[in-house]
């Protein structure tokens, strides 16, 4: 027996070890689940891959069409701080000596056409008595304000010069997160400057910057003075108008916002044709239908927006809408997002009639409203350029 074990022992041990190795490597052969983690491994390349060494071609194409703006306005201030004291004014009234002085500010603009139309931000030109446009080729001229739209923070300027370099328009609706973006403008009055980043996000809204928001977010450095400048793609095509930054210090912190070219063109064309942007208006304030409100109204499976307020004698009130109504759809489109629904109304021509389906006290009502002309917004405080 001992001799037999000595004779067969080592082959048997080796066989068991081999069997264990096979089971560990190929468990599916014996009906056991595979324990390997499936990973996607990038292929190896013989030569290291490299990105573009330069975006000079894109800059050379776009930069001649980006202008520097210098705006000036006359402001009137009390000649002495004591004159601002309410008690002092109580006795002497408003007829107090005041000083007049010039204030200047910086910004940027984009030459959109060879006819001399430029796009910039409304907050750059708001209240300006004079707007000086300085081109990259050294020419300077006075610009005329064609019109502005505070609700998108855009303004259209007109200059009269020959041989103007117009920018090449890109397709902002086709950009993707991760695309390279170049910001061209006049930060801090340093003359034309180019910064590079990527598209960080698209469709940003509810930031409290404008009434109508559809921002491109980028980490390309945007600083005061860049407002109204160009955001271009890696080929030098315009994809946005630089507008604002999110910053606690006042300088770039990698979060900048630009108005997409598609929206900017719609506003520009409307201003050139009508002198303003004509938008439809219902005269209502809406708020989201939260899960708690939806449950209380029995609308767990339906989307809607809540009418939070109604303007007196506005189109909505004349149509019969009431505060607390739940709007289910407008003109056949589901009203699941208040901002999208109000933008839908804004694109409707004043005078047109639209169908509105609402729920009130558990009952569904169908109303018809005649869209009105949106009144101009109240003046807003100036912001950092």
VOBA-1610 file (N, C-alpha, C; in pm, whole numbers, padded with zeros to 5 digits, always signed):
BEGIN
Unk+00083-00120+00000Unk+00000+00000+00000Unk+00088+00126+00000Unk+00189+00128+00084Unk+00280+00241+00093Unk+00354+00262-00039Unk+00396+00151-00102Unk+00464+00162-00230Unk+00373+00218-00336Unk+00245+00176-00332Unk+00147+00225-00431Unk+00127+00375-00417Unk+00117+00425-00292Unk+00099+00569-00271Unk+00221+00645-00319Unk+00342+00589-00296Unk+00462+00656-00342Unk+00465+00661-00493Unk+00411+00556-00557Unk+00416+00549-00702Unk+00314+00644-00767Unk+00189+00648-00708Unk+00082+00729-00769Unk+00062+00865-00703Unk+00126+00889-00588Unk+00100+01012-00512Unk+00135+01139-00586Unk+00258+01146-00639Unk+00300+01270-00707Unk+00219+01299-00832Unk+00194+01200-00918Unk+00107+01229-01035Unk-00033+01274-00993Unk-00086+01214-00886Unk-00220+01253-00841Unk-00221+01396-00789Unk-00117+01434-00712Unk-00108+01571-00659Unk-00094+01672-00772Unk-00009+01638-00868Unk+00008+01729-00983Unk-00124+01743-01060Unk-00196+01634-01076Unk-00324+01639-01148Unk-00426+01727-01077Unk-00431+01717-00942Unk-00524+01800-00865Unk-00489+01947-00879Unk-00358+01977-00871Unk-00316+02118-00884Unk-00351+02173-01022Unk-00327+02092-01126Unk-00360+02136-01262Unk-00511+02158-01276Unk-00590+02068-01216Unk-00736+02082-01223Unk-00782+02210-01153Unk-00721+02241-01038Unk-00758+02364-00967Unk-00723+02488-01049Unk-00608+02486-01115Unk-00569+02600-01198Unk-00666+02619-01314Unk-00706+02505-01375Unk-00799+02514-01489Unk-00934+02567-01443Unk-00982+02521-01325Unk-01111+02568-01273Unk-01105+02717-01242Unk-00989+02759-01188Unk-00975+02901-01156Unk-00970+02987-01282Unk-00906+02936-01387Unk-00891+03014-01511Unk-01016+03008-01597Unk-01080+02894-01602Unk-01199+02876-01686Unk-01312+02814-01603Unk-01371+02890-01508Unk-01475+02833-01422Unk-01600+02793-01498Unk-01624+02857-01616Unk-01745+02824-01690Unk-01741+02682-01745Unk-01620+02620-01755Unk-01610+02484-01806Unk-01676+02382-01712Unk-01684+02417-01584Unk-01745+02326-01486Unk-01876+02383-01432Unk-01931+02483-01503Unk-02061+02538-01464Unk-02057+02645-01359Unk-01937+02694-01323Unk-01926+02801-01224Unk-01928+02937-01294Unk-01981+03042-01225Unk-01981+03175-01287Unk-01840+03232-01298Unk-01817+03312-01403Unk-01687+03378-01423Unk-01667+03485-01320Unk-01549+03492-01262Unk-01519+03591-01158Unk-01442+03712-01212Unk-01404+03710-01342Unk-01325+03819-01396Unk-01407+03947-01406Unk-01347+04060-01388Unk-01409+04191-01411Unk-01379+04231-01554Unk-01487+04256-01630Unk-01469+04293-01770Unk-01430+04440-01780Unk-01313+04468-01837Unk-01262+04604-01848Unk-01240+04639-01994Unk-01265+04766-02025Unk-01235+04816-02159Unk-01096+04880-02157Unk-01004+04817-02222Unk-00865+04862-02222Unk-00835+04928-02355Unk-00777+05048-02348Unk-00744+05121-02469Unk-00632+05049-02544Unk-00638+05051-02677Unk-00530+04987-02754Unk-00400+05065-02744Unk-00289+04993-02761Unk-00159+05059-02759Unk-00125+05114-02897Unk-00059+05228-02897Unk-00018+05290-03024Unk+00134+05295-03031Unk+00184+05271-03150Unk+00329+05275-03169Unk+00383+05416-03146Unk+00306+05517-03193Unk+00347+05656-03177Unk+00253+05726-03080Unk+00304+05811-02989Unk+00215+05882-02897Unk+00122+05976-02974Unk-00008+05977-02935Unk-00105+06065-03000Unk-00092+06206-02943Unk-00108+06306-03028Unk-00094+06444-02986Unk-00210+06526-03040Unk-00252+06627-02963Unk-00354+06720-03008Unk-00294+06828-03094Unk-00377+06923-03139Unk-00324+07033-03221Unk-00217+07110-03145Unk-00112+07146-03215Unk-00006+07223-03152Unk-00040+07371-03147Unk-00140+07413-03226Unk-00173+07555-03230Unk-00315+07574-03282Unk-00381+07679-03231Unk-00511+07722-03282Unk-00497+07856-03353Unk-00378+07882-03405Unk-00351+08011-03468Unk-00440+08034-03589Unk-00468+07930-03667Unk-00553+07946-03785Unk-00693+07992-03745Unk-00747+07933-03637Unk-00879+07972-03590Unk-00880+08116-03542Unk-00777+08153-03469Unk-00767+08290-03418Unk-00751+08390-03532Unk-00668+08357-03630Unk-00647+08447-03743Unk-00775+08467-03823Unk-00860+08365-03826Unk-00986+08377-03899Unk-01086+08464-03822Unk-01093+08446-03690Unk-01199+08510-03612Unk-01159+08646-03556Unk-01035+08664-03515Unk-00998+08784-03440Unk-01019+08916-03513Unk-01002+08925-03646Unk-01027+09055-03710Unk-01170+09103-03696Unk-01263+09011-03671Unk-01404+09047-03660Unk-01445+09076-03516Unk-01351+09076-03422Unk-01382+09108-03282Unk-01325+09246-03252Unk-01413+09337-03209Unk-01374+09476-03186Unk-01375+09509-03038Unk-01297+09609-03001Unk-01299+09661-02865Unk-01398+09777-02857Unk-01472+09784-02746Unk-01568+09892-02724Unk-01522+09979-02608Unk-01540+10109-02626Unk-01514+10205-02519Unk-01638+10294-02509Unk-01709+10283-02400Unk-01832+10361-02385Unk-01811+10469-02280Unk-01877+10582-02302Unk-01870+10692-02205Unk-02010+10744-02179Unk-02033+10793-02058Unk-02159+10855-02025Unk-02135+10961-01918Unk-02221+11061-01918Unk-02214+11169-01822Unk-02304+11137-01705Unk-02249+11140-01585Unk-02327+11113-01465Unk-02327+11238-01378Unk-02435+11254-01305Unk-02451+11369-01217Unk-02453+11322-01074Unk-02363+11377-00993Unk-02352+11336-00853Unk-02349+11459-00765Unk-02393+11447-00640Unk-02390+11561-00547Unk-02248+11614-00531Unk-02235+11743-00518Unk-02102+11803-00502Unk-02045+11778-00364Unk-02127+11735-00269Unk-02078+11705-00134Unk-02160+11589-00078Unk-02097+11491-00010Unk-02171+11376+00045Unk-02283+11418+00138Unk-02272+11533+00203Unk-02376+11578+00296Unk-02510+11596+00224Unk-02504+11628+00094Unk-02627+11652+00020Unk-02708+11525-00001Unk-02648+11409+00022Unk-02719+11283+00009Unk-02792+11244+00137Unk-02767+11315+00244Unk-02831+11284+00372Unk-02980+11312+00363Unk-03067+11215+00397Unk-03212+11234+00386Unk-03263+11352+00469Unk-03206+11373+00586Unk-03252+11484+00670Unk-03216+11617+00607Unk-03099+11624+00544Unk-03059+11747+00478Unk-03152+11775+00360Unk-03184+11670+00283Unk-03270+11687+00166Unk-03412+11722+00208Unk-03450+11680+00330Unk-03584+11710+00379Unk-03607+11860+00389Unk-03502+11934+00425Unk-03516+12080+00442Unk-03488+12157+00314Unk-03395+12105+00232Unk-03352+12183+00116Unk-03403+12129-00017Unk-03470+12010-00013Unk-03527+11957-00136Unk-03421+11900-00229Unk-03461+11885-00359Unk-03373+11823-00456Unk-03292+11925-00537Unk-03322+12051-00520Unk-03250+12152-00597Unk-03117+12187-00530Unk-03026+12092-00531Unk-02896+12109-00468Unk-02788+12105-00576Unk-02677+12171-00552Unk-02569+12171-00652Unk-02516+12030-00676Unk-02495+11996-00805Unk-02447+11863-00842Unk-02330+11877-00939Unk-02245+11778-00936Unk-02128+11774-01025Unk-02155+11678-01140Unk-02109+11714-01258Unk-02121+11628-01375Unk-01982+11579-01412Unk-01971+11447-01433Unk-01842+11392-01470Unk-01862+11277-01569Unk-01757+11244-01639Unk-01762+11139-01739Unk-01720+11006-01678Unk-01795+10902-01711Unk-01759+10766-01671Unk-01735+10686-01798Unk-01630+10606-01799Unk-01600+10523-01915Unk-01595+10376-01873Unk-01624+10290-01967Unk-01619+10146-01940Unk-01574+10073-02064Unk-01540+09947-02048Unk-01482+09867-02155Unk-01573+09751-02188Unk-01562+09704-02311Unk-01637+09588-02354Unk-01584+09539-02487Unk-01657+09446-02547Unk-01618+09390-02676Unk-01742+09377-02763Unk-01722+09356-02892Unk-01832+09338-02987Unk-01784+09251-03101Unk-01878+09191-03172Unk-01847+09102-03283Unk-01909+09160-03410Unk-01827+09174-03515Unk-01876+09223-03644Unk-01948+09107-03712Unk-02080+09120-03726Unk-02161+09011-03779Unk-02177+09016-03930Unk-02167+09134-03989Unk-02185+09145-04134Unk-02096+09256-04187Unk-02065+09247-04315Unk-01980+09348-04378Unk-02052+09482-04391Unk-02186+09482-04371Unk-02261+09609-04374Unk-02238+09692-04249Unk-02175+09635-04149Unk-02141+09713-04030Unk-02225+09686-03908Unk-02299+09575-03905Unk-02378+09541-03786Unk-02290+09462-03689Unk-02294+09505-03563Unk-02217+09440-03457Unk-02310+09391-03348Unk-02274+09281-03286Unk-02346+09230-03169Unk-02260+09249-03046Unk-02323+09292-02937Unk-02257+09303-02808Unk-02361+09280-02700Unk-02324+09305-02576Unk-02419+09289-02465Unk-02490+09419-02435Unk-02615+09408-02393Unk-02691+09527-02354Unk-02628+09595-02235Unk-02575+09517-02141Unk-02518+09580-02021Unk-02388+09655-02051Unk-02327+09629-02169Unk-02209+09705-02208Unk-02247+09844-02258Unk-02357+09853-02331Unk-02396+09979-02395Unk-02503+10055-02320Unk-02566+09993-02220Unk-02679+10057-02151Unk-02638+10191-02090Unk-02714+10295-02124Unk-02691+10428-02068Unk-02573+10503-02127Unk-02507+10446-02228Unk-02387+10511-02284Unk-02427+10631-02370Unk-02355+10741-02356Unk-02375+10858-02441Unk-02294+10848-02569Unk-02184+10774-02564Unk-02099+10757-02682Unk-02036+10619-02678Unk-02033+10552-02795Unk-01973+10419-02806Unk-01866+10424-02915Unk-01742+10402-02875Unk-01631+10402-02968Unk-01593+10256-02998Unk-01584+10225-03128Unk-01546+10091-03173Unk-01404+10096-03228Unk-01318+10012-03173Unk-01179+10004-03220Unk-01155+09867-03282Unk-01121+09866-03410Unk-01097+09741-03481Unk-00954+09694-03462Unk-00933+09567-03492Unk-00799+09510-03476Unk-00700+09574-03572Unk-00749+09620-03689Unk-00657+09680-03787Unk-00620+09825-03754Unk-00667+09874-03638Unk-00628+10007-03593Unk-00731+10115-03619Unk-00834+10088-03697Unk-00936+10188-03726Unk-01029+10207-03607Unk-01076+10328-03586Unk-01171+10360-03480Unk-01285+10442-03539Unk-01405+10425-03482Unk-01521+10500-03527Unk-01626+10502-03417Unk-01723+10591-03434Unk-01835+10601-03340Unk-01947+10509-03387Unk-02003+10431-03296Unk-02111+10339-03330Unk-02246+10398-03294Unk-02346+10358-03372Unk-02485+10396-03344Unk-02558+10275-03287Unk-02634+10296-03180Unk-02711+10187-03121Unk-02839+10166-03201Unk-02849+10050-03267Unk-02969+10018-03345Unk-03084+09980-03254Unk-03055+09902-03153Unk-03156+09857-03058Unk-03097+09758-02961Unk-03168+09732-02854Unk-03118+09640-02752Unk-03232+09555-02699Unk-03196+09446-02639Unk-03293+09354-02579Unk-03244+09314-02440Unk-03287+09386-02336Unk-03240+09355-02200Unk-03274+09214-02155Unk-03377+09153-02212Unk-03420+09022-02163Unk-03329+08909-02208Unk-03249+08932-02311Unk-03142+08838-02347Unk-03005+08901-02329Unk-03001+09028-02287Unk-02877+09103-02267Unk-02797+09114-02396Unk-02866+09148-02505Unk-02799+09167-02634Unk-02829+09306-02687Unk-02737+09360-02764Unk-02755+09490-02828Unk-02692+09484-02966Unk-02750+09560-03060Unk-02701+09565-03197Unk-02648+09706-03224Unk-02526+09715-03276Unk-02463+09843-03311Unk-02445+09850-03462Unk-02429+09972-03512Unk-02404+09992-03656Unk-02289+10090-03671Unk-02191+10051-03755Unk-02081+10141-03787Unk-02071+10154-03938Unk-02011+10264-03985Unk-01999+10289-04128Unk-01852+10295-04166Unk-01797+10179-04199Unk-01660+10167-04246Unk-01656+10071-04364Unk-01558+10086-04447Unk-01544+09999-04564Unk-01462+09875-04529Unk-01484+09772-04608Unk-01403+09648-04599Unk-01399+09593-04457Unk-01516+09576-04398Unk-01524+09523-04262Unk-01513+09370-04265Unk-01432+09313-04176Unk-01418+09166-04170Unk-01531+09106-04085Unk-01624+09037-04148Unk-01734+08974-04075Unk-01693+08836-04028Unk-01740+08798-03912Unk-01704+08668-03855Unk-01780+08557-03927Unk-01723+08438-03928Unk-01789+08321-03985Unk-01878+08258-03878Unk-02005+08237-03911Unk-02101+08187-03813Unk-02095+08035-03804Unk-02090+07986-03680Unk-02094+07844-03655Unk-02234+07799-03621Unk-02249+07671-03591Unk-02379+07613-03558Unk-02379+07579-03409Unk-02428+07671-03328Unk-02423+07651-03182Unk-02508+07533-03138Unk-02608+07496-03218Unk-02692+07383-03178Unk-02622+07249-03193Unk-02507+07248-03263Unk-02436+07122-03286Unk-02316+07102-03193Unk-02285+07201-03109Unk-02168+07186-03023Unk-02192+07077-02918Unk-02084+07020-02869Unk-02092+06914-02770Unk-02003+06947-02651Unk-02042+06896-02537Unk-01961+06913-02417Unk-01826+06846-02440Unk-01720+06921-02415Unk-01585+06872-02439Unk-01521+06932-02562Unk-01601+06999-02648Unk-01543+07066-02764Unk-01451+07181-02719Unk-01347+07206-02794Unk-01258+07317-02765Unk-01329+07449-02795Unk-01309+07548-02709Unk-01370+07680-02728Unk-01263+07787-02702Unk-01266+07893-02783Unk-01174+08004-02769Unk-01254+08131-02743Unk-01217+08206-02640Unk-01283+08332-02607Unk-01193+08447-02651Unk-01250+08539-02731Unk-01174+08653-02783Unk-01244+08781-02737Unk-01167+08871-02675Unk-01226+08995-02628Unk-01122+09092-02578Unk-01170+09188-02496Unk-01087+09300-02450Unk-01087+09305-02298Unk-01029+09204-02230Unk-01035+09199-02085Unk-00948+09307-02020Unk-01006+09378-01925Unk-00934+09479-01847Unk-00867+09584-01935Unk-00917+09602-02058Unk-00859+09702-02146Unk-00722+09667-02199Unk-00687+09538-02199Unk-00555+09495-02245Unk-00548+09480-02396Unk-00650+09525-02467Unk-00664+09503-02611Unk-00699+09355-02634Unk-00703+09317-02759Unk-00756+09185-02793Unk-00674+09073-02730Unk-00745+08982-02664Unk-00683+08870-02593Unk-00760+08743-02624Unk-00689+08631-02636Unk-00750+08502-02666Unk-00723+08407-02551Unk-00827+08336-02505Unk-00811+08232-02404Unk-00876+08105-02455Unk-00832+07991-02405Unk-00881+07862-02453Unk-00939+07780-02340Unk-01043+07703-02371Unk-01101+07608-02277Unk-01183+07508-02354Unk-01283+07453-02288Unk-01373+07359-02353Unk-01517+07402-02325Unk-01610+07341-02395Unk-01751+07358-02364Unk-01780+07274-02240Unk-01815+07341-02132Unk-01839+07270-02006Unk-01983+07221-01994Unk-02077+07294-02053Unk-02219+07256-02048Unk-02294+07339-02151Unk-02412+07292-02187Unk-02499+07366-02278Unk-02638+07377-02217Unk-02715+07474-02264Unk-02852+07489-02217Unk-02864+07534-02073Unk-02765+07603-02019Unk-02773+07651-01881Unk-02882+07758-01869Unk-02967+07745-01769Unk-03071+07845-01745Unk-03101+07853-01596Unk-03198+07935-01562Unk-03235+07958-01422Unk-03116+08006-01340Unk-03033+08090-01402Unk-02919+08148-01333Unk-02951+08284-01275Unk-03065+08341-01315Unk-03103+08473-01266Unk-03030+08586-01334Unk-02968+08559-01449Unk-02896+08664-01522Unk-02988+08736-01619Unk-03064+08662-01699Unk-03153+08718-01798Unk-03291+08657-01785Unk-03389+08720-01850Unk-03523+08661-01853Unk-03524+08534-01936Unk-03459+08541-02053Unk-03451+08425-02142Unk-03307+08377-02143Unk-03286+08256-02091Unk-03151+08203-02073Unk-03136+08069-02143Unk-03030+08055-02218Unk-02995+07929-02283Unk-02844+07930-02304Unk-02769+07939-02195Unk-02628+07970-02200Unk-02542+07850-02237Unk-02431+07881-02306Unk-02320+07787-02319Unk-02225+07816-02203Unk-02187+07713-02130Unk-02089+07730-02022Unk-01952+07684-02070Unk-01851+07764-02039Unk-01714+07730-02080Unk-01617+07767-01969Unk-01501+07699-01970Unk-01396+07734-01875Unk-01287+07818-01942Unk-01309+07858-02067Unk-01218+07955-02127Unk-01228+08085-02047Unk-01115+08141-02009Unk-01114+08256-01917Unk-01190+08374-01978Unk-01293+08421-01907Unk-01370+08539-01944Unk-01361+08636-01827Unk-01316+08757-01853Unk-01296+08857-01749Unk-01370+08986-01784Unk-01382+09079-01689Unk-01444+09208-01720Unk-01379+09272-01843Unk-01461+09312-01938Unk-01413+09364-02066Unk-01433+09265-02179Unk-01449+09134-02143Unk-01477+09031-02243Unk-01624+09032-02287Unk-01710+09096-02210Unk-01852+09093-02241Unk-01878+09146-02381Unk-01957+09071-02457Unk-01988+09108-02594Unk-01889+09052-02694Unk-01783+08987-02647Unk-01683+08929-02736Unk-01728+08795-02792Unk-01638+08733-02867Unk-01673+08611-02940Unk-01627+08486-02866Unk-01713+08385-02867Unk-01674+08249-02829Unk-01675+08169-02959Unk-01560+08118-03000Unk-01550+08048-03128Unk-01503+07905-03106Unk-01531+07822-03207Unk-01486+07683-03198Unk-01341+07672-03245Unk-01292+07550-03254Unk-01150+07527-03287Unk-01117+07564-03431Unk-01220+07597-03510Unk-01197+07635-03650Unk-01222+07784-03672Unk-01251+07859-03565Unk-01270+08002-03576Unk-01412+08044-03608Unk-01509+07954-03597Unk-01648+07986-03625Unk-01719+08033-03498Unk-01800+08135-03508Unk-01868+08191-03391Unk-01975+08097-03341Unk-01968+08063-03212Unk-02071+07979-03151Unk-02143+08050-03037Unk-02093+08166-02993Unk-02160+08234-02884Unk-02105+08374-02861Unk-02185+08456-02789Unk-02145+08590-02748Unk-02117+08586-02598Unk-01993+08609-02559Unk-01955+08603-02417Unk-02035+08707-02338Unk-02088+08666-02224Unk-02184+08751-02154Unk-02154+08771-02007Unk-02125+08664-01935Unk-02116+08676-01789Unk-02022+08569-01734Unk-01982+08589-01609Unk-01901+08491-01538Unk-01961+08468-01400Unk-01933+08350-01347Unk-01964+08322-01207Unk-01834+08336-01130Unk-01828+08435-01043Unk-01702+08463-00975Unk-01727+08530-00842Unk-01650+08492-00742Unk-01654+08558-00612Unk-01547+08666-00601Unk-01451+08663-00693Unk-01343+08760-00687Unk-01355+08870-00791Unk-01444+08851-00890Unk-01456+08946-00999Unk-01378+08905-01122Unk-01284+08811-01107Unk-01207+08760-01220Unk-01253+08620-01257Unk-01193+08564-01360Unk-01233+08433-01409Unk-01201+08324-01308Unk-01301+08237-01284Unk-01280+08120-01199Unk-01320+07993-01272Unk-01316+08001-01406Unk-01342+07882-01486Unk-01488+07856-01515Unk-01577+07950-01483Unk-01719+07933-01513Unk-01767+08059-01585Unk-01770+08052-01717Unk-01816+08164-01798Unk-01936+08123-01880Unk-02014+08222-01924Unk-02137+08193-01997Unk-02143+08276-02125Unk-02193+08214-02230Unk-02206+08280-02360Unk-02346+08252-02415Unk-02401+08350-02487Unk-02531+08334-02552Unk-02508+08263-02684Unk-02577+08151-02710Unk-02554+08077-02834Unk-02580+08161-02958Unk-02506+08133-03065Unk-02520+08207-03189Unk-02662+08202-03243Unk-02727+08088-03231Unk-02863+08075-03285Unk-02957+08176-03221Unk-02956+08186-03088Unk-03041+08282-03018Unk-02998+08425-03050Unk-02868+08450-03053Unk-02819+08586-03079Unk-02861+08634-03218Unk-02859+08545-03318Unk-02900+08583-03453Unk-03048+08616-03460Unk-03132+08538-03390Unk-03275+08565-03388Unk-03302+08704-03331Unk-03233+08737-03222Unk-03252+08867-03159Unk-03201+08978-03251Unk-03084+08958-03313Unk-03027+09060-03399Unk-03119+09091-03517Unk-03168+08987-03582Unk-03256+09008-03697Unk-03383+09082-03658Unk-03439+09048-03541Unk-03560+09116-03495Unk-03534+09263-03466Unk-03420+09293-03406Unk-03386+09433-03374Unk-03363+09513-03501Unk-03295+09455-03598Unk-03269+09527-03724Unk-03401+09553-03799Unk-03492+09455-03795Unk-03617+09468-03870Unk-03720+09554-03798Unk-03732+09539-03666Unk-03839+09606-03592Unk-03788+09709-03490Unk-03658+09714-03467Unk-03606+09803-03364Unk-03613+09745-03225Unk-03678+09631-03211Unk-03690+09562-03084Unk-03727+09417-03112Unk-03725+09334-03006Unk-03767+09195-03018Unk-03913+09187-02979Unk-03996+09144-03072Unk-04140+09132-03045Unk-04168+08993-02993Unk-04220+08986-02872Unk-04248+08858-02808Unk-04394+08850-02764Unk-04446+08729-02770Unk-04580+08706-02719Unk-04582+08705-02568Unk-04702+08728-02512Unk-04713+08744-02367Unk-04853+08706-02321Unk-04860+08630-02213Unk-04989+08594-02155Unk-05020+08672-02028Unk-04920+08725-01962Unk-04944+08799-01840Unk-04966+08710-01720Unk-04884+08606-01709Unk-04894+08516-01593Unk-04756+08491-01535Unk-04755+08458-01408Unk-04634+08409-01341Unk-04660+08264-01305Unk-04562+08178-01334Unk-04581+08034-01310Unk-04473+07982-01218Unk-04501+07869-01159Unk-04403+07800-01075Unk-04412+07651-01103Unk-04305+07576-01074Unk-04307+07433-01104Unk-04413+07359-01023Unk-04463+07251-01081Unk-04555+07163-01012Unk-04472+07059-00937Unk-04450+07083-00808Unk-04368+06992-00727Unk-04441+06861-00704Unk-04368+06761-00656Unk-04428+06630-00629Unk-04539+06641-00525Unk-04517+06728-00424Unk-04619+06745-00320Unk-04746+06808-00377Unk-04728+06912-00461Unk-04845+06976-00522Unk-04916+06880-00617Unk-04837+06804-00694Unk-04897+06710-00788Unk-04982+06606-00715Unk-04932+06561-00601Unk-05008+06462-00523Unk-05137+06522-00469Unk-05128+06649-00422Unk-05248+06713-00367Unk-05353+06739-00474Unk-05310+06760-00599Unk-05404+06783-00708Unk-05442+06654-00780Unk-05385+06542-00738Unk-05415+06416-00804Unk-05355+06406-00943Unk-05236+06462-00962Unk-05171+06465-01093Unk-05038+06390-01093Unk-05033+06278-01023Unk-04906+06208-01012Unk-04851+06166-01149Unk-04938+06136-01243Unk-04894+06085-01372Unk-04900+06190-01482Unk-04923+06317-01448Unk-04932+06421-01550Unk-04842+06538-01513Unk-04784+06599-01615Unk-04698+06714-01593Unk-04780+06842-01605Unk-04730+06948-01544Unk-04800+07076-01551Unk-04722+07184-01481Unk-04772+07307-01491Unk-04714+07421-01421Unk-04826+07496-01351Unk-04793+07557-01238Unk-04893+07622-01154Unk-04895+07772-01186Unk-05014+07827-01203Unk-05030+07971-01222Unk-05018+08037-01085Unk-04905+08106-01063Unk-04881+08168-00932Unk-04936+08310-00924Unk-04948+08376-01038Unk-04998+08514-01039Unk-05045+08552-01178Unk-05136+08649-01184Unk-05192+08695-01311Unk-05191+08847-01314Unk-05146+08904-01427Unk-05147+09049-01443Unk-05290+09097-01471Unk-05327+09205-01403Unk-05461+09259-01419Unk-05483+09302-01564Unk-05598+09261-01619Unk-05639+09294-01757Unk-05541+09240-01861Unk-05461+09141-01825Unk-05371+09078-01922Unk-05442+08973-02004Unk-05377+08919-02106Unk-05440+08817-02191Unk-05490+08696-02114Unk-05414+08651-02013Unk-05455+08533-01937Unk-05582+08560-01857Unk-05589+08677-01792Unk-05708+08708-01716Unk-05831+08721-01806Unk-05814+08782-01922Unk-05926+08794-02015Unk-05970+08658-02068Unk-05876+08560-02072Unk-05911+08426-02118Unk-05977+08343-02010Unk-05973+08390-01885Unk-06039+08319-01777Unk-05948+08240-01686Unk-05816+08253-01702Unk-05726+08183-01611Unk-05730+08247-01473Unk-05705+08165-01372Unk-05708+08211-01234Unk-05584+08161-01160Unk-05539+08235-01058Unk-05428+08185-00976Unk-05463+08050-00915Unk-05369+07960-00917Unk-05392+07825-00866Unk-05428+07725-00973Unk-05458+07771-01095Unk-05485+07678-01204Unk-05358+07601-01238Unk-05376+07477-01280Unk-05266+07395-01327Unk-05273+07389-01479Unk-05173+07451-01546Unk-05170+07446-01692Unk-05111+07312-01735Unk-05189+07236-01813Unk-05146+07105-01857Unk-05078+07110-01993Unk-05131+07191-02084Unk-05064+07208-02212Unk-05102+07341-02274Unk-05014+07391-02360Unk-05034+07518-02429Unk-05016+07492-02578Unk-05118+07524-02654Unk-05115+07506-02800Unk-05076+07364-02838Unk-05129+07268-02761Unk-05105+07128-02792Unk-04974+07072-02742Unk-04890+07155-02679Unk-04763+07107-02626Unk-04769+07096-02474Unk-04719+06985-02422Unk-04725+06961-02278Unk-04650+07068-02202Unk-04712+07116-02097Unk-04651+07222-02015Unk-04586+07160-01892Unk-04471+07098-01913Unk-04402+07034-01801Unk-04291+07118-01742Unk-04252+07223-01814Unk-04143+07310-01769Unk-04186+07454-01792Unk-04189+07535-01684Unk-04239+07670-01693Unk-04159+07757-01788Unk-04028+07748-01783Unk-03944+07831-01868Unk-03965+07794-02015Unk-03972+07665-02045Unk-03992+07623-02184Unk-04128+07667-02234Unk-04229+07659-02149Unk-04363+07699-02191Unk-04372+07849-02214Unk-04306+07928-02128Unk-04309+08073-02147Unk-04229+08114-02271Unk-04123+08039-02302Unk-04050+08065-02426Unk-04135+08031-02547Unk-04216+07926-02534Unk-04309+07891-02642Unk-04407+08005-02666Unk-04460+08063-02558Unk-04552+08176-02573Unk-04480+08296-02633Unk-04355+08319-02590Unk-04280+08434-02640Unk-04257+08425-02790Unk-04245+08304-02843Unk-04224+08288-02988Unk-04353+08302-03068Unk-04465+08310-02999Unk-04594+08325-03067Unk-04618+08472-03100Unk-04666+08501-03219Unk-04689+08639-03260Unk-04805+08699-03182Unk-04790+08821-03133Unk-04901+08887-03065Unk-05022+08895-03157Unk-05140+08868-03101Unk-05264+08867-03179Unk-05311+08727-03213Unk-05220+08629-03211Unk-05261+08491-03238Unk-05333+08434-03116Unk-05424+08341-03144Unk-05499+08275-03038Unk-05442+08135-03016Unk-05427+08098-02889Unk-05374+07966-02855Unk-05467+07898-02756Unk-05473+07767-02765Unk-05555+07687-02673Unk-05474+07652-02549Unk-05538+07666-02433Unk-05472+07635-02306Unk-05561+07538-02229Unk-05505+07425-02191Unk-05578+07326-02111Unk-05531+07337-01967Unk-05626+07357-01877Unk-05593+07374-01736Unk-05677+07279-01652Unk-05630+07256-01530Unk-05708+07181-01433Unk-05740+07274-01317Unk-05868+07281-01282Unk-05915+07367-01173Unk-06016+07289-01088Unk-05983+07275-00961Unk-06071+07203-00868Unk-06103+07063-00917Unk-06003+06997-00973Unk-06020+06859-01017Unk-06085+06844-01153Unk-06124+06953-01217Unk-06187+06947-01348Unk-06093+07004-01455Unk-06099+06946-01573Unk-06018+06992-01685Unk-06097+07093-01768Unk-06037+07210-01791Unk-06101+07316-01868Unk-06016+07347-01990Unk-06082+07384-02100Unk-06013+07426-02221Unk-06046+07571-02247Unk-05942+07655-02245Unk-05958+07799-02262Unk-05883+07843-02387Unk-05921+07960-02437Unk-05853+08019-02553Unk-05808+08159-02516Unk-05680+08186-02537Unk-05623+08317-02503Unk-05566+08382-02628Unk-05584+08513-02639Unk-05522+08589-02747Unk-05390+08645-02695Unk-05281+08602-02756Unk-05147+08640-02709Unk-05128+08790-02727Unk-05076+08855-02622Unk-05049+08998-02627Unk-04903+09027-02653Unk-04869+09153-02661Unk-04731+09197-02680Unk-04664+09214-02545Unk-04552+09147-02526Unk-04484+09155-02398Unk-04435+09297-02373Unk-04471+09356-02258Unk-04425+09493-02229Unk-04276+09495-02201Unk-04211+09610-02220Unk-04068+09619-02192Unk-04040+09598-02044Unk-03927+09536-02010Unk-03894+09511-01869Unk-03855+09641-01801Unk-03867+09647-01668Unk-03820+09765-01596Unk-03670+09776-01606Unk-03615+09897-01595Unk-03468+09912-01603Unk-03399+09831-01497Unk-03293+09763-01536Unk-03216+09680-01442Unk-03089+09752-01404Unk-03041+09720-01285Unk-02915+09779-01239Unk-02801+09731-01327Unk-02705+09818-01349Unk-02591+09780-01433Unk-02508+09676-01362Unk-02440+09591-01441Unk-02356+09486-01383Unk-02217+09495-01439Unk-02129+09413-01384Unk-01988+09417-01424Unk-01974+09382-01570Unk-01894+09460-01642Unk-01871+09435-01783Unk-01745+09356-01803
//
